[in-house]
């Protein structure tokens, strides 16, 4: 693939990530805290974030399956990216203008369902159009989407923190525009009506399942991603409260501190991800990179767990950027390499995305219990997160068909 296509693809992926991350990193937590107060905020945030993530677990593979069988003259992936951005943007506005947590919940569920339609279609393009020999490089470039979106989102939020509406609306508009630009230029794959996969209740049920017995490599890759994303979910969902409660920051200071932490993480990630992706392609190995990445990320979480200052938090975020950069540069390429059927790529990647969505439902649900066991200490929470990352490293070792 030419670099023009890759650049537009990466820009679109960044825009899609921005749609999720800008609210999740700062705005959603602040919105909930403003509505219910500091004491009730963690539990209410857990309800909103957890419910939305559970719905995304259903939405991503379903939209992936629908995308795999779309015979539109506009292509297989394009219609779902446009629909996802449009309806998800409506959900963002519902959250921004909500007067109670119930309305926030409804809006965030809309966001999670329909932004996942966009994500499912975007991810499938890697399998559709990128040759195997370029997947490490392209996966590494796509890995830059998360830090770029994180930096852009937190920068916009701290710049616009005087207006709740703008904190939600502007990142959504910027992210949506990036996705739609790629949609406009995309040479989308078209599916002939005669090649349309079957559709039945049994096929619908299979949307959420890839047999571990028949596809053990896929199962181990799923488990690895689930554990590492669980670690990440603990960090990003509760970092606002960590800074408020454990570090002692004020509510006015937190948006800028999260922005600085995101920059520290992103600089490290952006530096390492393309290099790791290229080296992985050249040496023909994936597993050793993913294992090393997960171990480094675990170390970062242990550093944050022991921090009682903003400086310690920033150091941990920078170390985490190195680990997460290597991981996201290689993991997607590893997963695409173990897919069993190219004709169901979007569906299978949708199943894999359950491993990326389920932690954002489970982590908020489990966190209040861990905090209670630790007498409110976020050190306990982030130590558990570090242990999850180590588990993600161990889960990669049994994969056999990828070196």
N, C-alpha and C positions, 0 to 999 in steps of 0.2 A: 504494500500500500504506500502511496505517496505521502509526503509529510504534510501537504495541504489538507488531505482527508484526515490524517491523524490529529492535526492541530484542531480542526473543527470538532472532531469526535471528543477530544479532551476538553475543549471549551464547553461542549454540551454536557459532558459528564460532570464538569465543575458546576455548571448551572443546576443540574439535577441534584447534586449534593448540597448546594446552597439552599435549595427549597426546604430540605430537611434540617440541615445543621444550624442555620441562623436562629430558628426558634429554639431548637433543642439545647444549644450551648448556653444561652443566656435568657432570651426573651420569654420563653415559656415559664421558666422558674420564677422570674421577676413578676410576670403577670399573675401567676397563682399566688405568690406571696402577697402581692398587693390586694388580692381579693379576699384572702382568708387569714392573713397574718403569719408571723414567723413560726409560731408553735404548730399550727396545722398545715403548714406548707409542704413538708416532706411527704406526709401521707396523701395529700391531695395531688401532689405532683406524681406520686407513684400511681395513683388511680388513672390520671390522664395519660401519662406516658405509657403505662403498662397496657391499658385498654387499646390505645392506638397501635401499639406494637403487635398485639395479638391479632388485630384486624389485618395488619400488614402481612402477617404470616399467611393468611388466607389469600389476600389480594395478589401478592406477587406471583405465586405459581399459577393462579387462575388466569391472570392477565397474560402470563407467559404462554400458557396453553392456548388462549384465544389468539394471541399474536402468531403462534406457530401455524394456525389454521385460517388466518385471514387472507382472503383472495381479492382484496380491494385493488382497484386500479391505481391507487396511490401507494401500494406496497403493503408489506406485512407489518412493519414496525412503526411507520410514520403515523397512522391514525391513532395509535395508542399513546404515543408521546404527546400529541396535540391534545387529546381528550384528558389525559392525566394532568397536564399543566393547567388547563382551563378550569377543571372542577376542583383541583387541589388549591388553586389560587382563591377560589371562592371560600373554601374551608379556612384558609389563612385569614381572610377578612372577618370571618365569623369569630375566630379566636381573638383577633385584635380588638374587636368591638364588644366582646362579651362582658356582661355585667355580673356573671356568676360562674362558678366552676362547672356547672352542668352544661352551659353553653360552650365553654372552653372545650369540654370533653367532646361535644358533638362536632365542633369545628376541627379539632385535631384528628378525630377519626376520619373525617372527610379527607384531610390532608394525607394521612397515612395510606388510605385506600387508593386514592387516585395518583398521588405521586409515585406509588409503587407500580402503577400501570406504566408510567414513564420509565421508571428504573428497569422494569422487566424487559421492555423493548430495547432500551439502550444497551443493556448487558449482552443481549443476544447478538448484537451487531458484531461483537468480537468473534463469535463463532461463525457468523454468516460470511464475513468479508475479510478477516485478517488471516493470512497463511500461518501455519504452525511455526515456521522459522522466525516470524516476526512477533509472535504473541508475548514473549518475554519483554521485548522493547515496548510494545504498545501497552501492555499491562503496567509496565513501569511508568509510562507517561500518564496513563489513566490514574495511577496511584497518586499523582500530583493533584488530582481533582479534590481529594478530601482536605489536604492542608490549604490549598488555594481557596476552597469554599469556606473553610474554617476562619482563615485570616480575613477574607472579604466580609463574611457574615459578622464576625465580632467587631471588625472595624466599623462597619455600617451601624451596628447596634449601639456602640459607645458614642458614635458621632451623632446619632439621632435619639439618644436616651431621654431627651426632653419630651418626646411624643411616642406613646405606646403604639399608636396607629402606624407611624412611620417606621418604627423598629421592626414591625412585621411586614409592612407593605413594600418597602423599598428593596430589601433582599429578595422578596418573592418576585418582584418585577424584573430585577437584574437576572436572576436565575432562569426565569421563564423565557426571557429574551434570548439567552444563550442557547437554550434547548431548541427554540423555534428557528433560530438561524441555521442550526445543523439540520433540522427537519427540512428546511427549504432547499438545502444543497445536497441532501442525502440521495445517492443512487440506490434506492431501496430495493431489496430483493422482492420479487413478485412470485406468488404461488398460483399455479394453475389449478383450476377447480378439480381436475381429475386427480391431482396429487394431494388433495386436502385430507388430513388425517381424520380418522373416525371420531365421532362424538357420541358418547352415551354416558349413563350414570356410572358405569364401571370405569370408563375413560376419565370422567370427572374425578372419581375417587383416586385414580392412579396419578392425577395431577400432583398430589401431595406426597407421593411415595416413590422412592427408588429402592429396590430390594437390596439390603445389605449383603444377603447371601450371594446374589448374582453379581453384585458390584461392590465388593469390599473396599476397594480403593476409594470409591466415591464416599462410602460411609465414614472411613477414617478422615478424609478431607473435610467432610461435614462436621465431624466431632471437633477437629482441630479449630476450624473457623468458629464454631459455637463457643468454645472455651475462651478463645482469644477476644472475640467480640464481647463476651460477658465481662471480661476484665475492662475493656474499653467503655462499656456501658456504665459500669459502676463509676468510672472516672468522670465521664462527661456529664452524666445526669446529675451528679451530686457535687461537682466541683464548686458551684456557686455557694452551696450551703457549707462546704468544707472551708472556703475562704471566710465566710461570715462567722462560723462557729469555732473552728479550730485555729485559724490564723488570726481572727479578730478584726477583719476588715469591715468597713462600713458599707452599706448598700450602694452609696455613691461611688466607692472605690472599686467595687467588684467588676463592673463591665470592662474597665480599663485593665485590670489585673488578668481577667480571663483572656482579653485581647493579647496582652503581652505573653501569657503562657501559650496561647495558640501560635503566636509568631515564633516563639522559641522552638516549639515542637515542629512547626512547619518548615522553618529554615533547615533544620536537620533532616527532615523527611524529604524535602525537595532536593537536597544535595545528594542524598544516598539512593533514592529510589531509581532514577534512571541508570545509575552506575550498576546497581545490583541487578536490574533487569537485563542489561546488556551482557554482563558477565555470565549470568545464568544461561542466556541463549548460547553464548560462545562455548561454555564448558558442558552444556547439555545436562545440567543438573538443577533440580528444584528443591529437593527435600532438605539438604543441608542449610540452604538459605532460610527456609521457613522455620526450621528448628532454632537456628541462631537468632532469628528475629524475635520469636516468642520468648526466648530466654532473656534477651535484652529488654524487652518490654516489661517482663516481670520485675527485673531489677529497677526499672524506672518507677513502678508502682510501689515498691518497697521504700524507695527514696521519698516519694510523696507521703507515704504512710507515716514516716518518721519526721516529717517537716512540721515546724510550728511558725514558719515565716514565709513571706512571699518569695524570698530568694530560694529557699529549699523547694518550693513548689515549681519555680521556673527551671531549676536544675533538673528536677524529675521530668518535667514536660519535655525538655531538650533531649534527655536520654530516651524518653519514650518515642520521640520523633525518629531517632535512629532505628529503633526496633520496628516501629510501625511502618516506617518507610521501606525497609527490606521486605517486611511481610506483605504489604499490599502490592509491591512491585512483582512479587513472585507467586503469591498464593492464587491469584486469578488465573495465571498461566498454567499453574499446576492443575487446577480444577478443570479447566477447559481440556487439558491433555487427557484427563481420566473420564471424560464424558463418553457414554456408551453408544449414543445414537445421534449423529449430526442432524437428523430430521426432527428431533425433539429437543434441540439445544436450549430454547427459551424456557421450556417446561422444566428441564433438569436444572438449569441455572436458577429457575424460580424456586425449586425445592431447596437448592443450596442457599438461596437467600433467606430461607427460614432460619438458617443458622446465623444470619446477620440481623434478623428481626426479632426472633424469640428472646435473645438476651435483653433487649430493651423493654420486654414485658416482664421477664423474670427478675432482672436486677432491681428495678424499683420495688417489686413486691417483696423481695427477700431483704433488701437493705434496711427497712425499719427494724426488722428482727435482729439483724446483725448489730445495728446501732444500739438497740436495747441491751443486747448481751455485752456490748463494750461500754456500757454506761454513757452512750452518746458519743463515743470516740470514733472519729473518722479514720484513725489509724488502723483500727480493727477491720473496718470496711475495705480499705485499700490493701491491707495485707491479704485478705481473702481474694481480692482482685488479682494480686500478684500470683497467688497459688493457682488461680484459674489459667493465667497465661502460661505457667509452667506445664500445666496439664495439656494445653494446646500444643506445646512443643513435643511432648511425649506421644501425642496422637498421630503425628506425621510419620513416625518411624516405621509402622507396619505397612505403609503403602508400598506396593511391589512393582507396579508397571510404569512408574516414573522414577527416574534416578534421583 
